[in-house]
Amino acid sequence: MMRDKGFGRGLAIAPILLVATAAAPLPAGVTATRLASLDLSQPFAAKPGWRFVATQGPAVAYPLGEAGDRASGIVRLCISRDGGRTCAPRLDTLLALPGEPDLFDQPHFLEDARIVRPRPDRPLLLIRAASLHSGDGDQRVATIALGYDRARDAFVPVYAKRTGHNNNQEVRYIATGPLRGAIVAAEPTSDAPFAYWITVDRLGPDGRYHPALRYRSRTRYGDGNPKAVIDSDMAETLRRLPK
Protein backbone atom coordinates (compact mmCIF):
# COMPACT_ATOMS: atom_id res chain seq x y z
CA MET A 1 0.00 0.00 0.00
CA MET A 2 1.32 3.45 -0.90
CA ARG A 3 1.52 5.94 1.94
CA ASP A 4 -1.55 8.17 2.08
CA LYS A 5 -0.75 11.77 1.11
CA GLY A 6 -3.34 13.18 3.48
CA PHE A 7 -2.49 13.77 7.08
CA GLY A 8 -4.06 13.55 10.51
CA ARG A 9 -3.00 13.71 14.12
CA GLY A 10 -3.56 11.60 17.18
CA LEU A 11 -5.74 12.80 20.01
CA ALA A 12 -5.48 12.19 23.71
CA ILE A 13 -8.15 9.96 25.20
CA ALA A 14 -10.93 11.80 27.02
CA PRO A 15 -10.87 11.29 30.80
CA ILE A 16 -11.91 7.78 31.80
CA LEU A 17 -14.08 7.65 34.89
CA LEU A 18 -13.00 5.13 37.49
CA VAL A 19 -16.43 5.05 39.11
CA ALA A 20 -18.79 2.21 38.29
CA THR A 21 -21.63 2.78 35.87
CA ALA A 22 -24.77 0.70 35.55
CA ALA A 23 -25.05 -1.31 32.35
CA ALA A 24 -27.59 0.07 29.87
CA PRO A 25 -30.20 -2.60 29.17
CA LEU A 26 -31.07 -3.60 25.62
CA PRO A 27 -34.67 -3.18 24.46
CA ALA A 28 -36.97 -6.10 25.19
CA GLY A 29 -36.51 -8.95 22.75
CA VAL A 30 -33.12 -7.72 21.48
CA THR A 31 -30.07 -9.88 22.13
CA ALA A 32 -26.39 -9.01 21.99
CA THR A 33 -23.58 -11.01 20.43
CA ARG A 34 -20.67 -11.83 22.73
CA LEU A 35 -17.36 -10.84 21.11
CA ALA A 36 -14.95 -11.54 23.97
CA SER A 37 -14.96 -12.85 27.53
CA LEU A 38 -11.76 -12.87 29.58
CA ASP A 39 -11.33 -14.01 33.16
CA LEU A 40 -9.32 -11.35 34.98
CA SER A 41 -9.20 -12.77 38.48
CA GLN A 42 -6.73 -15.58 37.86
CA PRO A 43 -4.22 -13.81 35.55
CA PHE A 44 -4.11 -10.70 37.76
CA ALA A 45 -4.35 -12.57 41.09
CA ALA A 46 -7.35 -10.33 41.70
CA LYS A 47 -10.34 -10.92 43.92
CA PRO A 48 -12.84 -13.48 42.56
CA GLY A 49 -15.37 -12.48 39.94
CA TRP A 50 -13.46 -9.96 37.80
CA ARG A 51 -14.13 -10.43 34.07
CA PHE A 52 -13.93 -8.43 30.85
CA VAL A 53 -16.85 -8.96 28.48
CA ALA A 54 -17.45 -7.29 25.11
CA THR A 55 -20.85 -7.61 23.47
CA GLN A 56 -22.27 -6.13 20.29
CA GLY A 57 -25.83 -4.96 19.79
CA PRO A 58 -27.86 -5.32 16.59
CA ALA A 59 -26.92 -3.52 13.37
CA VAL A 60 -27.82 0.17 13.24
CA ALA A 61 -28.76 2.56 10.47
CA TYR A 62 -25.63 3.98 8.84
CA PRO A 63 -26.13 7.75 9.11
CA LEU A 64 -23.70 8.61 6.29
CA GLY A 65 -25.04 6.12 3.75
CA GLU A 66 -28.06 5.69 1.55
CA ALA A 67 -31.49 5.02 2.96
CA GLY A 68 -31.56 1.49 4.33
CA ASP A 69 -27.79 1.16 4.73
CA ARG A 70 -26.80 -0.67 7.93
CA ALA A 71 -23.66 -0.60 10.04
CA SER A 72 -22.20 -2.77 12.79
CA GLY A 73 -23.93 -2.40 16.13
CA ILE A 74 -22.58 -0.62 19.18
CA VAL A 75 -19.98 -2.57 21.15
CA ARG A 76 -20.30 -2.56 24.94
CA LEU A 77 -17.00 -2.96 26.80
CA CYS A 78 -17.38 -3.97 30.43
CA ILE A 79 -14.94 -4.79 33.22
CA SER A 80 -17.08 -6.08 36.03
CA ARG A 81 -17.07 -8.04 39.25
CA ASP A 82 -20.85 -8.45 39.49
CA GLY A 83 -21.68 -10.30 36.30
CA GLY A 84 -21.93 -7.20 34.16
CA ARG A 85 -24.52 -5.30 36.17
CA THR A 86 -22.00 -2.50 36.70
CA CYS A 87 -18.82 -1.71 34.77
CA ALA A 88 -15.70 -0.02 36.16
CA PRO A 89 -13.87 1.87 34.91
CA ARG A 90 -16.21 3.29 32.28
CA LEU A 91 -14.95 2.42 28.82
CA ASP A 92 -17.79 4.01 26.86
CA THR A 93 -15.81 7.27 26.66
CA LEU A 94 -12.79 5.76 24.89
CA LEU A 95 -13.64 7.37 21.55
CA ALA A 96 -15.41 10.50 22.78
CA LEU A 97 -14.00 13.95 22.12
CA PRO A 98 -14.61 16.79 24.58
CA GLY A 99 -17.84 18.64 23.90
CA GLU A 100 -20.98 17.51 22.16
CA PRO A 101 -21.49 13.84 21.19
CA ASP A 102 -20.98 12.98 17.53
CA LEU A 103 -21.34 10.01 15.16
CA PHE A 104 -17.95 8.56 16.05
CA ASP A 105 -17.86 8.60 19.85
CA GLN A 106 -19.07 5.03 20.41
CA PRO A 107 -17.24 1.76 19.59
CA HIS A 108 -18.69 -0.34 16.79
CA PHE A 109 -15.69 -2.62 16.25
CA LEU A 110 -13.56 -4.57 18.75
CA GLU A 111 -10.14 -4.96 17.16
CA ASP A 112 -8.22 -6.48 20.07
CA ALA A 113 -8.84 -7.73 23.60
CA ARG A 114 -6.16 -9.77 25.36
CA ILE A 115 -3.95 -10.04 28.40
CA VAL A 116 -0.32 -9.05 27.80
CA ARG A 117 2.72 -9.17 30.07
CA PRO A 118 5.23 -6.33 29.57
CA ARG A 119 6.97 -7.82 32.63
CA PRO A 120 6.53 -11.33 34.00
CA ASP A 121 5.00 -9.89 37.18
CA ARG A 122 2.89 -7.22 35.44
CA PRO A 123 -0.15 -8.44 33.45
CA LEU A 124 -2.22 -5.84 31.60
CA LEU A 125 -5.55 -5.94 29.82
CA LEU A 126 -5.07 -4.52 26.31
CA ILE A 127 -8.14 -3.32 24.40
CA ARG A 128 -8.46 -1.66 20.99
CA ALA A 129 -11.85 -0.48 19.73
CA ALA A 130 -12.95 1.59 16.73
CA SER A 131 -15.86 3.78 15.69
CA LEU A 132 -18.07 3.78 12.62
CA HIS A 133 -16.30 4.67 9.38
CA SER A 134 -16.65 8.19 8.04
CA GLY A 135 -17.47 8.96 4.43
CA ASP A 136 -13.81 8.76 3.40
CA GLY A 137 -13.19 5.51 5.28
CA ASP A 138 -11.55 7.08 8.32
CA GLN A 139 -12.53 6.11 11.86
CA ARG A 140 -11.43 6.74 15.43
CA VAL A 141 -9.38 3.98 16.99
CA ALA A 142 -8.69 3.87 20.72
CA THR A 143 -6.08 1.72 22.45
CA ILE A 144 -6.05 1.31 26.21
CA ALA A 145 -4.07 -0.84 28.64
CA LEU A 146 -5.31 -1.42 32.18
CA GLY A 147 -3.61 -2.84 35.24
CA TYR A 148 -5.02 -4.11 38.52
CA ASP A 149 -4.70 -1.93 41.61
CA ARG A 150 -4.79 -4.41 44.46
CA ALA A 151 -5.19 -1.81 47.20
CA ARG A 152 -8.30 -0.39 45.55
CA ASP A 153 -9.53 -3.69 44.06
CA ALA A 154 -9.95 -1.87 40.75
CA PHE A 155 -8.68 -1.91 37.18
CA VAL A 156 -7.04 1.39 36.22
CA PRO A 157 -5.76 2.76 32.89
CA VAL A 158 -1.98 2.80 32.53
CA TYR A 159 -1.91 3.77 28.82
CA ALA A 160 -4.50 5.31 26.52
CA LYS A 161 -4.29 6.79 23.03
CA ARG A 162 -6.66 7.62 20.20
CA THR A 163 -5.76 7.95 16.51
CA GLY A 164 -7.41 8.08 13.13
CA HIS A 165 -7.30 5.20 10.67
CA ASN A 166 -6.82 5.98 7.00
CA ASN A 167 -3.43 7.71 7.08
CA ASN A 168 -1.55 4.57 8.10
CA GLN A 169 -1.79 5.39 11.80
CA GLU A 170 -1.10 2.55 14.19
CA VAL A 171 -0.67 1.88 17.89
CA ARG A 172 1.04 -1.46 18.52
CA TYR A 173 1.95 -3.41 21.64
CA ILE A 174 5.34 -5.10 21.10
CA ALA A 175 5.31 -8.62 22.53
CA THR A 176 8.82 -9.81 21.61
CA GLY A 177 12.29 -8.56 20.77
CA PRO A 178 14.30 -5.56 22.00
CA LEU A 179 11.15 -3.49 22.46
CA ARG A 180 9.25 -6.18 24.35
CA GLY A 181 6.55 -4.62 26.51
CA ALA A 182 6.70 -1.23 24.78
CA ILE A 183 3.79 0.43 22.98
CA VAL A 184 4.74 2.12 19.71
CA ALA A 185 2.58 4.66 17.89
CA ALA A 186 2.89 6.03 14.35
CA GLU A 187 0.93 9.20 13.58
CA PRO A 188 1.12 11.45 10.51
CA THR A 189 2.89 14.80 10.69
CA SER A 190 0.95 17.87 9.59
CA ASP A 191 3.73 19.66 7.72
CA ALA A 192 6.30 18.91 5.06
CA PRO A 193 8.26 16.78 4.58
CA PHE A 194 5.22 14.60 5.29
CA ALA A 195 6.24 11.71 7.50
CA TYR A 196 5.18 10.24 10.86
CA TRP A 197 5.73 10.89 14.50
CA ILE A 198 7.03 7.69 16.04
CA THR A 199 6.45 7.47 19.79
CA VAL A 200 7.71 4.69 22.05
CA ASP A 201 6.12 4.37 25.49
CA ARG A 202 7.59 2.03 28.09
CA LEU A 203 6.31 0.78 31.41
CA GLY A 204 7.76 2.75 34.32
CA PRO A 205 8.42 1.76 37.94
CA ASP A 206 5.01 3.23 38.86
CA GLY A 207 3.26 0.66 36.65
CA ARG A 208 2.23 3.24 34.04
CA TYR A 209 3.49 3.92 30.53
CA HIS A 210 5.66 6.96 29.88
CA PRO A 211 7.23 8.30 26.64
CA ALA A 212 10.77 7.02 26.11
CA LEU A 213 11.28 8.32 22.56
CA ARG A 214 9.56 10.56 20.00
CA TYR A 215 10.99 11.46 16.61
CA ARG A 216 10.07 12.27 13.02
CA SER A 217 10.26 9.10 10.95
CA ARG A 218 12.55 8.38 8.04
CA THR A 219 9.52 6.79 6.38
CA ARG A 220 7.67 9.22 4.10
CA TYR A 221 4.28 9.43 2.39
CA GLY A 222 4.21 8.02 -1.10
CA ASP A 223 7.49 6.14 -0.72
CA GLY A 224 6.07 2.95 -2.20
CA ASN A 225 7.08 0.87 0.82
CA PRO A 226 4.43 -1.83 1.45
CA LYS A 227 5.44 -2.30 5.09
CA ALA A 228 3.50 -0.81 7.98
CA VAL A 229 5.11 2.43 9.16
CA ILE A 230 6.25 0.96 12.47
CA ASP A 231 7.98 -1.93 10.69
CA SER A 232 9.45 0.31 8.02
CA ASP A 233 11.01 2.59 10.64
CA MET A 234 11.97 -0.07 13.18
CA ALA A 235 15.72 0.07 12.51
CA GLU A 236 15.70 3.84 13.06
CA THR A 237 13.59 3.44 16.20
CA LEU A 238 16.05 0.97 17.70
CA ARG A 239 19.01 3.18 16.73
CA ARG A 240 17.50 6.22 18.46
CA LEU A 241 16.14 4.48 21.56
CA PRO A 242 18.05 5.45 24.72
CA LYS A 243 20.22 2.57 25.87
N, C-alpha and C positions, 0 to 999 in steps of 0.2 A: 504494500500500500504506500502510495506517495504521501509525504507529509502534507497535511492540510495547510493552505496558505492563509486561512483565517486565523484569528487568535482569540484567546479567552484568558481568564484568570481564576485561580482557585479562591474560594471563600471560606472564611472560618465558620465552623459549626455554630449555630445558635445555641444559647445556654441550654444545657440538659438538666432538667429538674430531677433531683435525687428523691423527691417525695413520691410516694406511691400514688397511682391513679387507678380508678376503677375501670375495668374493661368495658368498652362500649358494646352492648348487645347487638347482634344481628337481628333484622326484622324476622318476625315469625315465619317459619317455613323455609328460611334461607340458611343454607349450610356453607361452611368454609372448608377450603382444602388445606390440609396440613402440609407445609413445605419443609419444615425442619423441627426436630425435637431433640434437645441435647440435655442430658443429665449434667448438672453443674455441681452437685453436692460431692460426688466422689472425686472428680478430677481436681477440685479446688479445696478438698478437705473442709468443705463448708457444712453448715448445719443441714440436717435432712430436709428434703423437699424442694431445694432450688432447682429450677429447670428453665431453659430457654425454649420457647415455642414460637414458630412463625406460621401464621395461617393467612390464606388469601381468600377474600370475598369474591362474589360473582363478578363477571365482566361488567364494565360500566360504559356508558356512552362516551365516545371519544370527542371531546369538545372542539378539537381543531380539524376534524374530518368532515366527510359528507354525512348527510342525514342517514342514520342507521348504522354508522361505523361504531365498532366496539373496541374497547381496550382492556388490558389486563386489570383485574380488580385490585382494590387496595390491600396492601400487605400489612398485617398487624404483627408487630415485634414485641414480645413480652418476656421479661425476666421476672419470674414469680416464685413465691414459696407457698402459695395457697391455691395451687391448681389453676392459675390464670384468672382468678377473680380480681386481683390487683396486680399491677405491673410496676416495678421499680428497678432502675430509674426509668423515667418516661423516655421512650425512644421514638415517639411520634413526631418529635420536633427535629429529627436528624436532618431533614431536607428543607426546613422552613427558614426563610429569610426574615430579618426583622421587619416589622410593619404588617401590612395587610396580607391575609392569605392569598395564594395564587394557585394556578393550575398544577404547579410542580412541587408543592410542599408536602406531599404525602408519598410514601413508597408504594410502588406498583410492581417492583421486581426485587427479588432477593437474589443477589449475585454470589454471596458467600456467607457461610455461617459455620464456624469451626473453632475448636480449641487449639491454640498454638502455645509453644513454650519457648520464649526468647531466652530463658534460663531454665535449667532443670527444675529449679524450685519456684518458678514463677509462671504458672499457667495464666493465659488470658483468653477471653472470649472475643473473637474477631468477627465482625459483621460488616457486610457491604450491601447497601440497598440503593435502588435507583428509582427515579420518578417516571412519569409518563414522558414520551418523546415529544419534543416540540415540532413545529412544522418543518424545520430543516434537519431533523434527526437528532438534535442535541437532547440532553437530559441532565438533571442533577444526579450526582453519584456521591453518596456519603460513606465514609469508612470510619469505623469506631472500634477501639479495643477497650475492653473492660476487665478490671481485676477485682478480686474479692478482698474487701476490708473486713478482717476477722473481728476487730474490736466493735465495729458498727453492725456486723452481720448484714452487709450490703455490697452490691456490685457497683463499682464506681468507674467512670471513664478515665482512662490513662492516655488516650490518644483519640483525636477526632479531626477529620478533615473532609471538606466538601469540594468537589471539582465539577467541571462540565464533562462532556463525553466526546464530542465529534472533532476535537482538535488534537487527538492522540494523547489526551491526559490519562494519567494512570497513578494510582496509589497501590503499592505492592508490599506485602509482608515478605521478607526474605527468610526462608526456612533453613537454608544450608549455605555453606561457603563462608568467605571472610566477613560477609555482612550478616551472618546469621543473627536473627532476632531484630534486625533493623527494619524500619518502614521507610521506603523510598517513594518519593512523589516526583512526577514530571508534569509541569504545567507550562503552557505557552507564555512567552514573553509578549509584551504589547508594543514593542518598538524594534526597529531594525538594528542589527541583522536578526531576523526572526528566528528564534531558537526556543529553548525551554529552560525554565528554572528547575534544577535538580536539587531536591532537598532530602537529606538523610537524617532521620530521627532515630535516636537510640535510647534504650531503657536506662534510666538513671538510678542511683542508689535509693531514691525516694519511691521507686516503683512506677514512675511516670516517664513518658517519652519526652525528650528534649532535642532540639536541633543540634546536630553535630557537624553539619556541612550544608552549605547552599552556594550554588554557583551557576553561571550561565553555560549551558551545554555546548559541546562541540557539534552536536547533531543540529541540523538546520531543516527548516521547511523545504519541501521540494527537492530533497537530496537523493531521492530514488532508493533509499535504504529500506528494505522490507521489514527490518527488525523493529520491535517495539522500542520506544525512545530509551527506556531504562536499560534495555539490553545493549542498544547501540552505543550508549555512553558509559557503559559499565567500566571499561578500562580507565577512562578519565576519572570516574567517581572514585575508584580504588586508589588511583595515583594521588588524588587531592585529599583523601580522607586523612585526618590527623592520626598519626601512629600512636 
